[in-house]
Amino acid sequence: MIRSAIILASKRYMTFLPNLLYVQKNSFRRQHKTHLELDKSKKTQTMAKAKSIRILTLSFSTAYPQLNTRDPI
């Protein structure tokens, strides 16, 4: 009797488990999607900053070529 109860419970659990996993996976994927989108926006902001810094550096090095040498002063 106990064995049949365990088998019955495991059968019920096995039909419930995949649904539970599916729900967890979807919510996990949804959370990750938002994180990826946040990373993407951060990346574009960082790239824009890097580009502006590069432009500033280029303009500075062309304005002051004597400071552009790698020799120690």
Protein Blocks (a to p, Z undefined) as FASTA:
>chain_A
ZZmmmmmmmmmmmmmmmmmmmmmmmmmmmmmmmmmmmmmmmmmmmmmmmmmmmmmmmmmm
mmmmmlmpcbdZZ
